[in-house]
Amino acid sequence: MSAGTPLAGHFAPGTLPLRDGHIGVVELGEGPTVGYLHGMLGNPGVHAVLEELAAAGHRVVAPSLPGFTGSSEPEGLRTLHDWVVATSEVVDLAGLAGAPLVASSVGAMLALELAAIRPEAFGSMVLVAPFGLWDDGDPVADPFGTTLSVQRAMLTEDTEASAAFFDDPTDLPADMVVEHGVHRYLTRTAAAQLIWPLPEWGLAERLHRVANPVTLVHGAKDRIIPASYLDRWAEALPNVAGTHLLDDAGHQADFDQPAQVAQIATAAFA
């Protein structure tokens, strides 16, 4: 499949070659293209925020970063610079260059890093709880120094919102259950590469270069990045179009409140 070419069917998972491996891509809906760059939960199939964006009249293209669900394990991603270069390649492969973007968590951090050095990579951006800032007086929590069940509660306020990632479907054959578990492990490992042990790579020193209009979204009950960081991002970014604090949403507000996030994105991209 060439960059920018729709996948077969109204919506379907697919893959694109990347270096010596591949990335997974989910596409659905019709209309103006909107990219979605996932957070720590990856892209566990066609999940609610993608459906909501498509229902709002968008063609949604959601690639998986190397190592995350649906993509092969990353090779040669040793530093943040390596990850940003890989993200730039993923954006081009998925045909998203210049398109508006919804990005969450670690994906939002990488989107900002890329926008700082490649302004044409995206149009307007809606960013959900980005990693990348740090305040010693109000530190970001470590989601990896705990059990899987506690991590789940840290990622979404409603644990059922993350069921597609954490729960093994009961109707899968045994070998597919094992594969689902492997994908979960690799996704957590890839996320840890980006933000552990300290999710601060000096992004604050590069934010002045982000010219794109940015709309910020944060869950009021985020147990990883405190809600106070919404104001920190608003002060640090040069072109903030709006800020939204969502009640009853945790770190991945795009999973807890997908309809609200899609509504915010649709208004931001109008």
C-alpha positions in Angstrom: 0.0 0.0 0.0 1.4 3.4 -1.0 1.4 6.3 1.4 -1.9 8.0 1.5 -3.8 5.1 -0.2 -6.9 4.0 1.8 -6.9 0.5 3.2 -9.4 -2.0 1.8 -12.9 -1.7 3.1 -14.7 0.9 5.1 -12.4 0.2 8.0 -9.7 -2.5 8.3 -6.4 -3.0 10.1 -3.4 -3.2 7.7 0.3 -3.0 7.7 2.9 -0.9 5.9 6.6 -1.8 5.6 9.0 0.2 7.8 12.7 -0.5 7.5 13.2 -4.2 8.1 9.8 -4.6 9.7 6.3 -3.2 9.5 3.8 -0.8 11.2 0.2 -1.5 11.8 -2.4 1.0 10.5 -6.1 1.3 11.3 -8.3 3.4 9.0 -12.0 4.1 9.0 -14.5 6.7 8.0 -14.8 9.1 5.1 -14.1 12.8 4.7 -11.1 15.0 5.5 -8.1 13.0 6.8 -7.3 13.2 10.5 -4.3 11.4 12.0 -4.4 9.7 15.4 -1.1 9.0 17.2 -1.7 6.7 20.1 -0.6 6.8 23.7 0.6 4.2 26.1 -2.3 1.9 25.3 -1.3 1.7 21.6 -4.0 1.0 19.0 -5.9 -2.1 20.3 -8.0 -2.4 17.1 -10.8 0.0 16.1 -11.4 1.6 19.5 -13.9 4.2 20.5 -12.1 7.5 19.8 -11.4 6.4 16.3 -15.1 5.5 15.8 -16.2 8.8 17.2 -13.8 10.8 15.0 -15.1 8.8 12.0 -18.7 9.4 13.0 -18.0 13.1 13.1 -17.1 13.0 9.4 -13.4 12.3 9.3 -11.3 9.7 7.5 -9.2 8.6 10.5 -5.7 7.1 9.9 -4.1 5.6 13.0 -0.6 4.2 12.6 1.1 2.2 15.4 4.6 3.3 16.3 7.3 0.6 16.2 6.9 -1.9 19.0 3.3 -1.0 19.8 0.3 -3.2 19.0 0.3 -4.3 15.4 3.8 -3.2 14.6 7.1 -5.1 14.7 9.6 -4.7 17.4 11.8 -1.6 17.0 15.4 -1.9 16.0 17.9 0.9 16.4 15.7 3.1 18.5 18.2 3.9 21.2 17.6 7.6 21.8 14.8 10.2 21.6 16.3 11.4 18.3 15.9 7.8 16.9 12.2 7.8 17.9 11.5 11.2 16.4 13.1 10.1 13.1 11.0 6.9 13.1 7.8 9.0 13.9 8.6 11.2 10.9 8.8 8.1 8.7 5.6 6.7 10.1 3.8 10.0 9.4 5.0 9.9 5.8 4.2 6.2 5.3 0.6 6.7 6.6 0.1 9.7 4.3 -0.5 12.1 7.3 2.1 14.8 6.5 0.3 18.2 6.9 -2.9 16.7 8.2 -4.5 17.7 11.5 -3.6 15.3 14.3 -5.1 13.9 17.5 -2.2 12.6 19.7 -2.2 11.2 23.2 0.3 10.7 26.0 3.7 9.4 24.6 2.3 10.0 21.0 1.6 13.6 21.9 5.2 14.0 23.2 6.6 12.6 19.9 4.3 14.8 17.9 5.6 17.9 19.6 9.2 16.8 19.2 8.6 16.3 15.5 6.6 19.6 15.1 9.5 21.5 16.6 11.9 20.4 13.8 9.5 19.7 11.0 6.7 22.3 11.1 5.0 20.9 8.0 4.6 17.5 9.6 1.1 18.3 11.0 -1.7 20.8 10.7 -3.6 21.7 13.9 -3.0 19.4 16.8 -5.2 18.2 19.6 -2.9 16.8 22.3 -4.2 14.7 25.2 -2.0 14.7 28.3 1.4 14.9 26.6 4.5 13.7 28.4 7.6 15.9 28.2 7.4 18.5 31.0 8.6 18.0 34.5 8.1 19.9 37.8 10.0 18.7 40.9 7.3 20.2 43.1 4.6 18.3 41.2 6.3 15.3 39.6 4.9 12.9 37.0 4.2 9.5 38.4 6.0 6.3 37.3 3.4 4.0 35.7 5.9 1.1 35.4 7.1 0.6 38.9 3.9 -1.0 39.9 1.6 -4.0 39.0 -0.3 -4.4 35.8 -3.6 -3.8 37.5 -2.4 -0.6 39.2 -1.0 0.6 35.9 -4.4 0.0 34.3 -6.1 2.1 37.0 -3.5 4.9 36.3 -4.1 4.9 32.6 -7.9 5.2 32.6 -10.4 6.3 35.2 -12.8 3.7 34.0 -10.9 0.4 33.9 -13.4 -0.9 31.3 -12.3 1.8 28.9 -8.9 0.0 28.5 -10.4 -3.5 28.4 -9.4 -4.0 24.7 -5.7 -3.7 25.8 -5.6 -5.4 29.2 -8.2 -8.1 28.9 -7.8 -11.2 26.8 -11.0 -11.8 24.6 -12.7 -15.0 25.8 -13.6 -16.1 22.3 -10.0 -16.2 21.0 -8.2 -19.5 20.4 -5.3 -20.2 22.7 -2.5 -19.2 20.3 -4.2 -15.8 19.7 -4.5 -15.2 23.4 -0.8 -15.8 23.7 -0.2 -13.4 20.8 -2.4 -10.8 22.5 -0.3 -11.1 25.6 2.9 -10.7 23.7 1.6 -7.5 22.0 0.6 -6.2 25.4 4.1 -6.8 26.7 5.8 -5.3 23.7 3.6 -2.2 23.8 4.4 -1.6 27.5 8.1 -2.1 26.7 8.0 0.4 23.9 6.2 2.9 26.0 8.8 2.4 28.8 11.6 3.1 26.3 10.1 6.6 25.8 9.4 7.7 29.4 11.3 5.5 31.9 12.9 6.2 34.2 12.3 10.0 33.8 10.0 11.3 31.1 11.9 14.6 30.5 14.1 14.9 27.5 14.5 18.7 27.4 11.4 19.3 25.3 10.6 22.6 27.1 13.7 24.1 25.4 12.3 23.3 22.0 8.6 24.2 22.4 9.1 27.7 21.1 9.6 26.2 17.6 6.1 24.6 17.6 4.2 26.9 15.3 1.1 24.7 14.9 -2.1 25.6 16.6 -2.4 23.3 19.6 -5.6 22.4 21.5 -4.8 20.8 24.9 -6.9 18.2 26.6 -6.3 16.7 30.1 -8.2 14.3 32.3 -9.1 15.9 35.6 -8.4 12.5 37.3 -5.1 11.8 35.6 -3.0 9.8 38.0 0.2 9.9 36.0 0.5 13.5 34.8 -1.2 15.9 37.3 -4.0 18.0 35.9 -1.9 21.1 36.8 0.3 20.3 33.8 -2.5 21.5 31.5 -1.7 25.1 32.6 2.1 24.4 32.3 1.6 23.3 28.7 -0.6 26.3 27.9 2.1 28.6 29.2 5.0 26.8 27.4 3.5 26.5 23.9 3.4 29.6 21.7 0.2 28.9 19.8 -2.5 27.4 22.1 -5.9 27.5 20.5 -7.8 26.2 23.6 -7.6 24.1 26.8 -10.0 21.5 28.0 -10.1 19.7 31.4 -12.4 16.7 31.2 -14.2 15.3 34.3 -14.2 11.6 34.9 -11.2 11.1 32.7 -7.8 9.7 33.6 -4.4 9.9 31.7 -5.8 8.6 28.5 -8.9 10.8 28.2 -9.2 9.7 24.6 -10.2 6.2 26.0 -12.3 7.5 29.0 -14.1 10.2 27.1 -13.8 9.5 23.4 -16.9 11.4 22.4 -15.7 14.5 24.1 -12.3 14.3 22.6 -13.7 13.8 19.1 -16.0 16.8 19.6 -13.1 18.9 20.7 -11.0 17.8 17.7 -13.8 18.4 15.3 -14.2 21.9 16.5 -10.5 22.5 16.5 -10.1 21.3 12.9 -13.1 23.1 11.5 
